[in-house]
Amino acid sequence: RELRDHHSYTFVHNLKVASLMTIFGTHIGLMRGDLSMLAQGGLLHDIGKFKTPITLLDKPSKLDDQEWQEMRLHPGHAHALLDTQSGVPQEVVHIATRHHEKIDGTGYPLGLKGAQLDDLSLIAAIADVYSALTDKRSYKKSLPLEETVEIMSSMRGHHLEPGFLDKFLEMVQEGIIT
């Protein structure tokens, strides 16, 4: 509720990412427990943005270096909030903390790479990128699916995990998600 009241787009984005992650998890045959973690993690992945100023979240132009540093704090804010709550599964905390990590270690906040990243967080990264590319925002238009697929394909192996990405893009190309 706090996030919805702070920034409605981020709240809706979380719903979309949770849906994408759950559909994808079902598509690749994950078990019910993992699907539950994907749904919960998607709903909470950007919860840390409740501490990000609205002026940054809605800025109609590119962020400068200082603003970008502030924006990059949201996974840490999510970790601090969720890790102290009883009943929040560690998998959900990982998704909220790690959805901006990259396979090659250049992501944030921890700079994890390769096998240091868990599968659910790798799935979250893909769904988050897809949503970011296909959503209209104050600073950019919604990209068509063909361009989204092209951009995401260019992230294969250095940003996004290749096996999951290939399966996700199959779903897009088959029209399972739009």
N, C-alpha and C positions, 0 to 999 in steps of 0.2 A: 504494500500500500504506500509506503514511504517513497519508493522509487516511482510508482505511478503518479503520485502527487508532485514529485520533483520534476519529472521529465517524461511525458506520456509516450514520446517516440521510443525511448529506451525501453519502457515497459512493453510496448507492442513488439519491438525488436526481440526482446527476450522470449515472448510468446512464440514468435515465428521461428527463432532458433531452436526452441524446445520442440516444436512440431517437426522441423526438418530433421533434427537429431533422432527423434523417435521413429519417424518414417524410415529413415536410413537404417537405424538399428534393426527394425523389423525386416527391412529388405535384405539385409545381410545375415539374418537369422540369429541375432543375439537373444539371449535368454531373458525372461521376464525381469529378473533382478537388474540386469544391465540396462534394460529399457527404462526401468524406473529411475535409475541413476542418470541416464541421458535426459529424461524429461525434467527431473529436478534440477540437474546441472544447467540445462538450457534456460530454465525459468530464472535461475539465479546468476548466470554467468556474468552479467554486467551490473550486478547489484551494487558494486563499488562506485558506480557513477552517481549514486545519490550524494556523494561528496564532491563531485565535479561541478564547478560553476555552470549555470545555465548559459552564460555568455560564451563559454567554450563549446558546450554541446550544440548550440544553435548558431555558431559563428558562420556567416555566409561565405567565408573565404578560407583560404589555407591557414592552418595554425602556424604561428612562428615557433621558434625553438623552445622558448620558455613555456608557451601554451601547450606544446606537444609534450614537454616533460610533465606538466600537470595532468594531461589526459592519460599519460602512461601510468599514473599512480592507481588507477581504478582496480586493477587486479589485486594489488596489495591491500587496498581498502576492503575488497571483497574477502580476502583471506582473513584479515583482522576481525571482520564481523562474523563470518561463518565459522571460523575455527574455534570461536569461543562459545558458540551455541550448542547446547546439548541436543543430541538427536540429529544433527546434520552429518550425513555420512561423509567420510573422508574423500570418496570419489567425487562428490558434489563440490567439496572444497577445492579439490584438484582442478576440476573443470573451470571453476570461477577464477582460480589463480593462474592457470596455464593456457587459457584459450588464445593467448597472443604469443605463445612460444612457437618456434619454428624448428623444423627438422635439422637445419644446419647450425643451430645454436645462436642465431642472431636475433631471436625474439626477446620478449620481456615478460615478466620482471626478473626471471631467474637465469635466463640464458641457457636453459636446458636444451639438449639435442639428442636426436636419435632415440636409442633405447631408454634414455632417461625419461622419456615421455610415455604416459600411459595411453592405451587405445581410446578411452572415452574422451580424453583431452584432445587427442588428434582429430577425432570426429567433430568435437566442438569447434576447433579451428576452421575446419572445412565449412561447417554450417554457418559460422559467423562471417566468414569471407563471402559466401554466397549471398547471405542476407544483405551485407553491406554493399555489395555490387548491384543487387537487384532493387534495392530500396531507393526511393527518391529522398533526398535530404536537402537541408537548407543550402548546402554548398555544392550539390551535384544532382544531375538527373539520374533517373533509373536507367540502368543499362539493359539492352535487349539480351535475351538468353544466349544468342550466338557470340556476342562480345564477352559476356560473362564466362562462358565456357572457354573461350580463347585466353582470357586473362588468368583464369584458374589453372588452365593447362600449363601456362608459362610458370606457375608456382610449383609445379610438380617436382618433388625430390629435394628442393632446397627450403621451401616454406611449408608445403603441404605433403603429407605422407602419400606416396604414390599408389599403393594398393587401395586404400580407402578412397582417395581422390578418383581413381578410375571407376570404381563402383558407384560413387556419388554422381559423377558426370554421366554414367550410363542411365541412371535414374532420370536425370534432367533430359537427356536426349530421347528417352522413351516416354517422356511426358508424365512420369509418375509425380514429379514436382515441377512447378512452374515459377 
